[in-house]
């Protein structure tokens, strides 16, 4: 898969998850900080990892959620939004890993 295609998928994922309730924002996937900073919208792609495998696409999303939202619900809504996006573009998802890096 080309870098351009990966970038398009990341941007599509960002658009799909932007309306998920309880999502404060994305964080840098390489951040090891105890209190990671939310990325600015122009850098949101740094909070998503997309890898093409022979069986499908492996997705990792690194997020911060709102204090008043249960992690299970936020994760389920995020997964649903990503799955809906991939159905519209007819791509196969192998797995989606959601990493909650903080609460604000």
C-alpha beads as a LAMMPS data file, in Angstrom:
LAMMPS data file: protein, C-alpha beads

104 atoms
103 bonds

1 atom types
1 bond types

-500.0 500.0 xlo xhi
-500.0 500.0 ylo yhi
-500.0 500.0 zlo zhi

Masses

1 110.0

Atoms # bond

1 1 1 0.000 0.000 0.000
2 1 1 1.371 3.386 -0.960
3 1 1 2.020 6.235 1.477
4 1 1 -0.625 8.268 -0.325
5 1 1 -3.243 5.537 0.193
6 1 1 -2.306 5.251 3.889
7 1 1 -2.628 9.032 4.260
8 1 1 -6.069 8.957 2.609
9 1 1 -7.183 6.160 4.958
10 1 1 -5.923 8.069 8.005
11 1 1 -7.783 11.206 6.936
12 1 1 -10.927 9.155 6.324
13 1 1 -10.655 7.622 9.794
14 1 1 -10.208 11.088 11.319
15 1 1 -13.342 12.335 9.551
16 1 1 -15.281 9.250 10.663
17 1 1 -14.329 9.518 14.337
18 1 1 -14.565 13.301 14.630
19 1 1 -18.179 13.126 15.818
20 1 1 -17.701 10.342 18.381
21 1 1 -18.991 11.564 21.757
22 1 1 -16.421 11.551 24.526
23 1 1 -13.400 11.745 22.235
24 1 1 -11.218 14.653 23.342
25 1 1 -8.608 14.094 20.645
26 1 1 -5.757 12.019 19.320
27 1 1 -2.264 11.794 20.760
28 1 1 1.080 10.983 19.170
29 1 1 1.438 7.206 18.906
30 1 1 5.057 7.482 20.045
31 1 1 4.293 9.552 23.148
32 1 1 5.367 7.949 26.422
33 1 1 4.409 10.957 28.562
34 1 1 2.225 10.434 31.617
35 1 1 0.064 13.370 30.519
36 1 1 0.204 13.305 26.719
37 1 1 -0.893 16.422 24.856
38 1 1 -3.766 16.329 22.429
39 1 1 -2.528 16.795 18.879
40 1 1 -3.730 19.743 16.857
41 1 1 -6.185 18.777 14.120
42 1 1 -3.570 19.221 11.395
43 1 1 -1.379 16.604 13.141
44 1 1 -4.115 14.063 13.930
45 1 1 -2.619 11.572 11.469
46 1 1 0.264 11.075 13.939
47 1 1 -2.263 9.481 16.306
48 1 1 -3.286 6.761 13.857
49 1 1 -1.265 3.831 12.589
50 1 1 -2.434 1.996 9.446
51 1 1 -0.634 -1.143 8.271
52 1 1 -1.595 -3.239 5.250
53 1 1 -1.223 -6.999 5.734
54 1 1 -2.057 -9.874 3.415
55 1 1 -5.279 -10.486 5.380
56 1 1 -6.473 -6.889 5.668
57 1 1 -5.725 -3.557 7.264
58 1 1 -4.457 -3.287 10.835
59 1 1 -5.421 -0.019 12.549
60 1 1 -4.169 1.500 15.796
61 1 1 -5.765 4.655 17.208
62 1 1 -4.265 6.556 20.158
63 1 1 -6.842 8.717 21.945
64 1 1 -7.711 10.788 24.978
65 1 1 -11.287 10.528 26.205
66 1 1 -13.507 12.808 28.234
67 1 1 -13.605 12.343 31.997
68 1 1 -17.367 11.819 32.068
69 1 1 -17.472 9.025 29.458
70 1 1 -16.977 5.328 30.099
71 1 1 -13.987 3.954 28.201
72 1 1 -15.992 0.965 26.977
73 1 1 -18.640 3.178 25.390
74 1 1 -16.107 5.532 23.793
75 1 1 -14.168 2.569 22.373
76 1 1 -17.307 0.923 21.009
77 1 1 -18.447 4.151 19.323
78 1 1 -14.977 4.702 17.873
79 1 1 -14.867 1.150 16.509
80 1 1 -18.332 1.523 15.005
81 1 1 -17.357 4.766 13.248
82 1 1 -14.191 3.183 11.817
83 1 1 -16.074 0.085 10.637
84 1 1 -18.727 2.246 8.953
85 1 1 -16.051 4.204 7.115
86 1 1 -14.354 1.044 5.859
87 1 1 -17.679 -0.366 4.639
88 1 1 -18.201 2.735 2.510
89 1 1 -14.803 2.383 0.843
90 1 1 -15.049 -1.434 0.649
91 1 1 -11.763 -2.178 2.389
92 1 1 -11.268 -5.124 4.745
93 1 1 -10.213 -4.461 8.344
94 1 1 -8.117 -7.132 10.006
95 1 1 -8.205 -5.533 13.454
96 1 1 -8.613 -2.223 15.237
97 1 1 -6.682 -1.503 18.424
98 1 1 -7.755 1.514 20.449
99 1 1 -5.244 2.828 22.967
100 1 1 -6.645 5.185 25.572
101 1 1 -3.628 7.278 26.542
102 1 1 -5.402 9.596 28.945
103 1 1 -8.543 11.190 30.315
104 1 1 -9.328 14.925 30.372

Bonds

1 1 1 2
2 1 2 3
3 1 3 4
4 1 4 5
5 1 5 6
6 1 6 7
7 1 7 8
8 1 8 9
9 1 9 10
10 1 10 11
11 1 11 12
12 1 12 13
13 1 13 14
14 1 14 15
15 1 15 16
16 1 16 17
17 1 17 18
18 1 18 19
19 1 19 20
20 1 20 21
21 1 21 22
22 1 22 23
23 1 23 24
24 1 24 25
25 1 25 26
26 1 26 27
27 1 27 28
28 1 28 29
29 1 29 30
30 1 30 31
31 1 31 32
32 1 32 33
33 1 33 34
34 1 34 35
35 1 35 36
36 1 36 37
37 1 37 38
38 1 38 39
39 1 39 40
40 1 40 41
41 1 41 42
42 1 42 43
43 1 43 44
44 1 44 45
45 1 45 46
46 1 46 47
47 1 47 48
48 1 48 49
49 1 49 50
50 1 50 51
51 1 51 52
52 1 52 53
53 1 53 54
54 1 54 55
55 1 55 56
56 1 56 57
57 1 57 58
58 1 58 59
59 1 59 60
60 1 60 61
61 1 61 62
62 1 62 63
63 1 63 64
64 1 64 65
65 1 65 66
66 1 66 67
67 1 67 68
68 1 68 69
69 1 69 70
70 1 70 71
71 1 71 72
72 1 72 73
73 1 73 74
74 1 74 75
75 1 75 76
76 1 76 77
77 1 77 78
78 1 78 79
79 1 79 80
80 1 80 81
81 1 81 82
82 1 82 83
83 1 83 84
84 1 84 85
85 1 85 86
86 1 86 87
87 1 87 88
88 1 88 89
89 1 89 90
90 1 90 91
91 1 91 92
92 1 92 93
93 1 93 94
94 1 94 95
95 1 95 96
96 1 96 97
97 1 97 98
98 1 98 99
99 1 99 100
100 1 100 101
101 1 101 102
102 1 102 103
103 1 103 104
